[in-house]
Each structure stands twice: as structure tokens, then as C-alpha cells.
Amino acid sequence: MTDRRLAESVRVVGSGLLGTSIGLALTKRGVDVVLDDASPSARRLAIDYGAGRAPAPGDAPGLIVVAVPPDVIARVVAAELAAYPDALVTDVASVKRAPLDELVAAGADVSRYIGSHPMAGRERGGAVSARADLFVGRPWIIAGHDGISYRRAAALEDLILDLGATPIEMDVEAHDASVALVSHAPQLIASLLATRLTGGSDEALAIAGQGLRDTTRIAASDPVLWGQILSANADAIAAVLRPLRDDLDAVIGALADIDAPGARRTLVEAVAEGNVGVGRLPGKHGHSGRYTTLTIKIDDRPGQIGRLLTEIGEEGVNMEDLRLEHSPEAEVGFAEIAVVPEAAGRLADALTARGWTIMEAER
């Protein structure tokens, strides 16, 4: 492909999920990608998947992407800056202040370094989980600092756009505080909730629904990697968890004495305030707004989901979101279709007329 912004060679250091995914996407666009890794076997695997080529004498990358574990980011970035004095170097770690401080303290040339962070990933890592479309439509934060000019960092924006992501500028402090709220604290909360399941009976786990699966999905993440991430952003994460701890204490107190004055109000307000918070999350295409959800029963037979989606399209209704849930020990499932409120009634009537069973409509 020639419809790309990047003209120079790109060196990717680290052949895990992010590094290999970057290599796959750039290679498909015709960019010369050089892959390197401390593990020769990991590098060979990523190359076998088509994510780039091995380093060669005379390589002169214009842009270097460091995609290594958080605890070695600063050391590897410093080595790359020294080895390639004409290259711009970025990293894709999920914490930005700590590496910058380490580089400055080490006397590295930060006029050619700018941290970045793609808000994309999967629960499983490694080259085997990599995807060329991993970053499409996802935010990619550029964490600027006073030591580098916008013009010098232009190649990073070209990389982000070539990968199909959306560049967002933040300073390092705003970045670390933001990811503590929307990524790091949720990871801990999901893990702590999932830990409660280890003491659950088989009967209890057998009736677990989609809500529990949704809230614990990210609990399957790599413990070692997340230990490094959480350690590097400890202060910002603690600032999110302290008020959460206070809220939990209030709810526990209400549950412990449910007939005490105000106890039931505490529980209702906890749920209501959650409604307000989730309502602030951007929806499709980044727009705010609430949708109406129609839950449709689907028989567990081939072609049923395809038929449903086709018939929704035939009714001229745009589906904003879709979630599937299976019914334990029953050969049926449920499709939760989110649509704009003004289309919900008409679609429910039309699908009912076509023979579908509508379970509920929820705002």
C-alpha cells in the first residue's frame, strides 16, 4: 500500500502484543519495519507472522517505537537514543511521567524523545495475539513535554494516523491521572472482584450472568505486567481508590444496618450516581448520549444472528451497539441491541411482527 504518511523506516523494539501489532499494520502499508527484541525466539516468531524484518547493518530508522515492559522502558529508550542519533524515539508504555523523569536524570537527549500510549490492547499478550487492526479507531495519546518541539514529533503523529488511531495530546501528568481513572484502577477493581469468585461454589458460578462476565473480563490480564504498571503509577491510582474505599465503607455500613435512618437512601444513591457516571462515557463515534436497549431472544441455531441483523437493517434502523448473552443450560441466547430512543418502539413492533420475542426495553 502507498497511502501512508510515513516514508522512513521504523524500528520496533519489543515483539509482544503491541510491538507485533504495530509491525503488522505498518508492513501492510508498505513501511520498512525492523523488529528487535531481547529474546531472539520472540523476534523470530513476530517476523514469521509478517510483522517486519530482522535488524541489518546500516539500518537508519527515522522513528523508533519501544514496546517493552514498563520497568525497562527508560533504559531501552536511552540506549536507542544513543544508538540512533538521528531518530525520533517513542515508547508505548501506559505510564509517562516516570520514564521521562528517569531519562532526564540520566542525561538522555529528550529533545528526540516523546512518550505515547495507544489505548488499545487485549487480555492476552504476545505476538500470537497481535492484530494489524488493533489500533483502528482507538485513541493514541501523545504525552508532550517541554524538551521537544511539535515539529520534531511530527513523525509520531504520522505513525498514529497510519495505524488508523486517533492522536490525542496530553501532558504527562494529565495522562497518568487519566489512565489511573479509566484503566489502572478498573483493572485492580476487576481483579479484586474476580478474586471473590475463587471461594464461590460451583452452583453459584453456574448461574453467573453477563454482568459478572463484563465486570471481570479484564481480570484475565497478565499479573507480572500489571504489577509493573500499577507500581509505576501508584500515586495516581491511590488517588482514585481512596474515595472508592470511602464509598464502599458507606455502602457496607448501610448493608450492616439496613433499617438505620438513611441506609436505603445510601444504597439507592450509590446506584443512581453510577448511572450518572456511566452516562458520561462517550458512545458511538465519541458522541455522548443514552440509547434504548432491546433484548431479543435468539434460538441457538446457525444463521439466527445474521438473520436478526439483516432484518434490523431492512427496517432502516441503525444499530448503535450489540452484546450477546447465552442462557446457562438452555439452547437460547439474548441479543441486546442499542438503538436511538426514537427508533426503539418502531423496531420492537417490527421485530415482533417478524416473529422475534422482545424481552425488554431499557433506557
C-alpha positions as CSV (number, residue, x, y, z in Angstrom):
1,M,0.0,0.0,0.0
2,T,1.2,3.5,-0.7
3,D,-1.5,5.6,1.0
4,R,0.7,6.2,4.0
5,R,2.3,9.2,5.8
6,L,5.4,7.6,7.0
7,A,8.2,7.5,4.4
8,E,11.1,6.5,6.7
9,S,12.0,3.1,8.1
10,V,10.5,2.3,11.6
11,R,12.4,0.3,14.2
12,V,10.2,-1.5,16.7
13,V,11.9,-2.8,19.9
14,G,9.8,-5.4,21.6
15,S,7.8,-8.1,19.8
16,G,4.9,-8.6,22.2
17,L,1.3,-7.8,21.5
18,L,1.8,-4.0,20.9
19,G,5.1,-4.2,19.1
20,T,4.0,-7.0,16.8
21,S,0.6,-5.3,16.1
22,I,2.4,-2.1,15.1
23,G,4.7,-4.1,12.9
24,L,1.9,-6.0,11.2
25,A,-0.1,-2.8,10.5
26,L,2.9,-0.8,9.1
27,T,4.2,-3.7,7.0
28,K,0.8,-3.9,5.4
29,R,1.1,-0.3,4.4
30,G,4.5,-0.9,2.8
31,V,6.6,0.6,5.6
32,D,10.0,-1.0,6.2
33,V,9.7,-2.3,9.7
34,V,12.8,-3.5,11.6
35,L,11.9,-5.7,14.6
36,D,14.2,-6.3,17.5
37,D,13.8,-8.0,20.8
38,A,16.0,-9.1,23.7
39,S,14.6,-12.6,23.0
40,P,15.7,-13.9,19.6
41,S,12.9,-16.5,19.6
42,A,10.3,-13.9,20.3
43,R,11.6,-11.8,17.5
44,R,11.7,-14.7,15.1
45,L,8.1,-15.5,15.9
46,A,6.9,-11.9,15.2
47,I,8.9,-12.0,11.9
48,D,7.2,-15.3,11.0
49,Y,3.8,-13.6,11.5
50,G,4.9,-10.9,9.0
51,A,5.4,-8.0,11.4
52,G,8.8,-6.9,9.9
53,R,12.4,-8.0,9.3
54,A,15.4,-8.6,11.4
55,P,17.9,-5.8,12.0
56,A,20.7,-5.4,9.4
57,P,24.0,-3.4,9.3
58,G,23.3,0.2,8.0
59,D,19.7,0.4,9.3
60,A,18.9,4.1,9.8
61,P,15.3,4.3,11.1
62,G,13.6,7.7,11.3
63,L,11.3,6.6,14.1
64,I,11.8,4.1,16.8
65,V,9.0,2.6,18.9
66,V,9.9,1.0,22.2
67,A,7.4,-1.6,23.2
68,V,9.0,-3.4,26.2
69,P,7.9,-4.0,29.8
70,P,7.4,-0.8,31.9
71,D,10.3,-1.5,34.3
72,V,12.9,-1.3,31.4
73,I,11.4,1.4,29.3
74,A,13.8,4.2,30.3
75,R,16.9,2.1,29.9
76,V,15.9,0.8,26.5
77,V,14.8,4.3,25.3
78,A,18.1,5.7,26.4
79,A,20.0,3.0,24.5
80,E,18.0,3.6,21.4
81,L,18.6,7.4,21.6
82,A,22.3,6.8,21.8
83,A,22.5,4.2,19.1
84,Y,20.4,6.1,16.5
85,P,21.3,9.9,17.0
86,D,19.0,11.0,14.1
87,A,15.9,9.1,15.1
88,L,12.8,10.2,17.0
89,V,12.1,7.7,19.8
90,T,8.7,7.0,21.4
91,D,7.5,4.3,23.8
92,V,4.0,2.8,24.2
93,A,4.1,2.2,28.0
94,S,0.9,3.1,29.9
95,V,2.8,5.4,32.4
96,K,4.5,8.5,31.1
97,R,5.9,10.6,34.0
98,A,8.3,8.0,35.4
99,P,10.2,7.2,32.2
100,L,10.6,10.8,31.3
101,D,12.0,11.6,34.8
102,E,14.4,8.7,34.5
103,L,15.6,9.8,31.1
104,V,16.2,13.4,32.2
105,A,18.0,12.2,35.3
106,A,20.3,10.0,33.1
107,G,21.1,12.9,30.8
108,A,19.5,11.4,27.8
109,D,18.7,13.5,24.7
110,V,15.0,14.0,25.4
111,S,14.7,16.5,22.5
112,R,14.3,13.4,20.4
113,Y,12.0,11.5,22.8
114,I,8.3,11.8,23.3
115,G,6.2,9.2,25.1
116,S,3.0,7.9,23.7
117,H,0.3,5.5,24.7
118,P,-2.2,3.6,22.5
119,M,-5.4,3.0,24.4
120,A,-5.8,-0.5,22.9
121,G,-4.9,-4.0,24.0
122,R,-6.2,-7.5,24.7
123,E,-6.3,-9.6,27.8
124,R,-3.7,-11.9,26.3
125,G,-0.3,-10.8,25.1
126,G,2.5,-11.9,22.8
127,A,2.9,-12.0,19.1
128,V,0.4,-14.8,18.8
129,S,-2.4,-12.4,19.9
130,A,-1.3,-9.5,17.7
131,R,-3.6,-7.9,15.1
132,A,-3.0,-5.4,12.4
133,D,-6.3,-3.6,13.2
134,L,-5.7,-3.4,16.9
135,F,-5.4,0.4,16.9
136,V,-8.1,1.3,14.4
137,G,-10.4,3.9,15.8
138,R,-8.7,3.9,19.2
139,P,-7.2,6.9,21.0
140,W,-3.5,7.2,21.0
141,I,-2.1,9.7,23.5
142,I,0.9,11.8,22.7
143,A,2.4,12.9,26.0
144,G,4.4,16.0,25.2
145,H,7.0,17.7,27.3
146,D,8.9,21.0,27.2
147,G,12.1,19.4,25.8
148,I,10.7,18.6,22.4
149,S,9.1,20.7,19.6
150,Y,5.9,19.8,17.9
151,R,7.7,19.7,14.5
152,R,10.3,17.2,15.8
153,A,7.5,14.9,17.0
154,A,5.6,15.0,13.7
155,A,6.6,11.5,12.7
156,L,4.8,10.1,15.7
157,E,1.6,11.6,14.6
158,D,2.1,10.2,11.1
159,L,2.6,6.7,12.7
160,I,-0.6,7.0,14.7
161,L,-2.6,8.1,11.7
162,D,-1.1,5.3,9.5
163,L,-2.2,2.8,12.1
164,G,-5.8,4.1,12.0
165,A,-5.7,5.5,15.5
166,T,-6.7,9.0,16.7
167,P,-3.9,11.2,18.2
168,I,-4.8,13.0,21.4
169,E,-2.3,15.4,23.1
170,M,-1.9,15.4,26.9
171,D,1.0,16.4,29.2
172,V,2.5,13.5,31.2
173,E,0.7,14.4,34.4
174,A,-2.7,14.6,32.8
175,H,-2.0,11.3,31.0
176,D,-1.1,9.4,34.2
177,A,-4.1,10.7,36.1
178,S,-6.4,9.9,33.3
179,V,-5.3,6.3,32.8
180,A,-5.4,5.8,36.6
181,L,-9.1,6.6,36.4
182,V,-10.1,4.8,33.2
183,S,-7.7,1.9,33.1
184,H,-5.4,1.2,36.0
185,A,-8.0,1.4,38.9
186,P,-10.6,-0.6,36.9
187,Q,-8.0,-3.3,36.4
188,L,-7.5,-3.6,40.2
189,I,-11.2,-3.5,40.9
190,A,-12.0,-6.2,38.3
191,S,-9.2,-8.4,39.7
192,L,-10.3,-7.9,43.3
193,L,-13.9,-8.8,42.4
194,A,-12.8,-11.8,40.4
195,T,-10.8,-13.0,43.4
196,R,-14.1,-13.3,45.3
197,L,-15.1,-16.0,42.8
198,T,-12.3,-18.3,44.0
199,G,-14.4,-19.1,47.1
200,G,-17.7,-19.4,45.2
201,S,-19.5,-22.7,44.9
202,D,-19.9,-24.5,41.6
203,E,-23.7,-23.9,41.9
204,A,-23.2,-20.1,42.3
205,L,-20.7,-19.9,39.4
206,A,-23.0,-21.9,37.2
207,I,-25.7,-19.2,37.3
208,A,-23.3,-16.3,36.6
209,G,-24.7,-13.9,34.0
210,Q,-23.2,-11.4,31.6
211,G,-23.0,-8.7,34.1
212,L,-20.4,-10.5,36.1
213,R,-18.5,-11.5,33.0
214,D,-18.5,-7.9,31.8
215,T,-17.1,-6.6,35.1
216,T,-14.4,-9.2,35.5
217,R,-13.3,-9.6,31.8
218,I,-10.0,-7.8,32.3
219,A,-9.2,-9.8,35.4
220,A,-7.6,-12.3,33.0
221,S,-4.7,-9.9,32.3
222,D,-1.0,-10.6,32.8
223,P,-0.2,-10.3,36.6
224,V,3.5,-9.5,36.1
225,L,2.9,-6.8,33.5
226,W,0.2,-5.2,35.6
227,G,2.3,-5.3,38.7
228,Q,4.9,-3.1,36.9
229,I,2.2,-0.8,35.5
230,L,0.5,-0.3,38.9
231,S,3.8,0.3,40.7
232,A,4.8,3.0,38.1
233,N,1.6,4.9,38.6
234,A,1.0,4.2,42.3
235,D,0.1,7.7,43.5
236,A,-2.4,8.4,40.7
237,I,-4.1,5.1,41.2
238,A,-4.3,5.5,45.0
239,A,-6.0,8.9,44.4
240,V,-8.8,7.1,42.6
241,L,-9.1,4.2,45.0
242,R,-9.3,6.3,48.3
243,P,-12.7,7.8,47.5
244,L,-13.9,4.5,46.2
245,R,-12.9,2.9,49.6
246,D,-15.0,5.6,51.3
247,D,-18.0,4.8,49.1
248,L,-17.6,1.1,49.9
249,D,-17.4,1.8,53.6
250,A,-20.6,3.8,53.4
251,V,-22.4,1.1,51.5
252,I,-21.1,-1.7,53.8
253,G,-22.3,0.4,56.8
254,A,-25.8,0.7,55.2
255,L,-26.0,-3.0,54.5
256,A,-24.9,-3.9,58.0
257,D,-27.8,-1.9,59.5
258,I,-30.4,-1.7,56.7
259,D,-33.1,-0.3,59.0
260,A,-31.0,2.6,60.2
261,P,-32.1,6.0,59.1
262,G,-30.8,6.8,55.6
263,A,-29.4,3.3,54.9
264,R,-31.7,2.6,52.0
265,R,-31.1,6.0,50.6
266,T,-27.4,5.4,50.7
267,L,-27.8,2.2,48.5
268,V,-30.2,3.9,46.1
269,E,-27.9,6.9,45.7
270,A,-24.9,4.7,45.1
271,V,-26.6,3.1,42.1
272,A,-28.0,6.4,40.9
273,E,-24.6,8.1,41.0
274,G,-23.2,5.2,39.0
275,N,-25.9,5.9,36.4
276,V,-24.6,9.5,36.1
277,G,-21.0,8.3,35.8
278,V,-21.6,5.8,33.1
279,G,-23.8,8.3,31.2
280,R,-20.7,10.4,30.8
281,L,-18.9,7.8,28.8
282,P,-18.7,8.6,25.1
283,G,-20.8,6.4,22.9
284,K,-20.5,5.5,19.2
285,H,-18.2,7.8,17.3
286,G,-17.4,9.6,20.5
287,H,-20.8,11.1,20.9
288,S,-22.4,11.4,24.3
289,G,-26.0,10.2,24.7
290,R,-28.1,7.3,26.1
291,Y,-29.6,4.6,23.9
292,T,-32.6,2.3,24.4
293,T,-31.7,-1.3,24.6
294,L,-33.9,-4.0,23.2
295,T,-33.3,-7.6,24.4
296,I,-34.2,-10.2,21.8
297,K,-34.4,-13.9,22.4
298,I,-32.4,-15.9,19.8
299,D,-32.6,-19.7,19.3
300,D,-29.1,-21.3,19.4
301,R,-29.2,-22.3,15.7
302,P,-26.9,-21.4,12.8
303,G,-27.8,-18.2,11.0
304,Q,-30.1,-16.6,13.6
305,I,-27.8,-13.7,14.5
306,G,-27.3,-13.0,10.8
307,R,-31.0,-13.0,10.2
308,L,-31.7,-10.7,13.1
309,L,-29.1,-8.1,11.9
310,T,-30.3,-8.3,8.4
311,E,-33.9,-7.6,9.4
312,I,-32.9,-4.7,11.6
313,G,-31.2,-3.2,8.6
314,E,-34.3,-3.9,6.4
315,E,-36.3,-1.8,8.9
316,G,-34.0,1.1,8.3
317,V,-32.7,1.2,11.9
318,N,-29.1,1.9,12.7
319,M,-27.7,-0.4,15.4
320,E,-25.5,1.6,17.9
321,D,-24.2,-1.4,19.8
322,L,-24.6,-5.2,20.2
323,R,-24.0,-7.5,23.0
324,L,-24.7,-11.3,23.1
325,E,-25.5,-13.3,26.2
326,H,-26.1,-17.0,26.5
327,S,-28.6,-18.6,28.8
328,P,-26.9,-21.3,31.0
329,E,-28.1,-24.8,30.3
330,A,-30.6,-23.6,27.7
331,E,-30.4,-23.6,23.9
332,V,-31.2,-19.9,23.6
333,G,-29.3,-16.7,23.8
334,F,-30.2,-13.0,24.1
335,A,-29.1,-10.1,21.8
336,E,-29.0,-6.7,23.5
337,I,-29.4,-4.2,20.7
338,A,-28.8,-0.5,21.5
339,V,-30.7,2.0,19.3
340,V,-31.6,5.7,19.5
341,P,-34.7,6.1,21.7
342,E,-36.9,7.4,18.9
343,A,-36.4,4.2,16.9
344,A,-36.9,1.7,19.7
345,G,-40.7,1.4,19.6
346,R,-40.9,1.1,15.9
347,L,-38.2,-1.5,15.8
348,A,-39.7,-3.6,18.6
349,D,-43.1,-3.7,16.8
350,A,-41.4,-4.6,13.5
351,L,-39.3,-7.4,15.0
352,T,-42.3,-8.8,16.9
353,A,-44.3,-8.9,13.7
354,R,-41.4,-10.8,12.1
355,G,-41.6,-13.4,14.8
356,W,-38.9,-12.3,17.3
357,T,-39.5,-12.3,21.0
358,I,-38.6,-9.0,22.6
359,M,-37.8,-9.5,26.3
360,E,-37.5,-5.9,27.5
361,A,-36.7,-2.3,26.5
362,E,-34.3,-0.5,28.7
363,R,-33.1,3.1,28.8
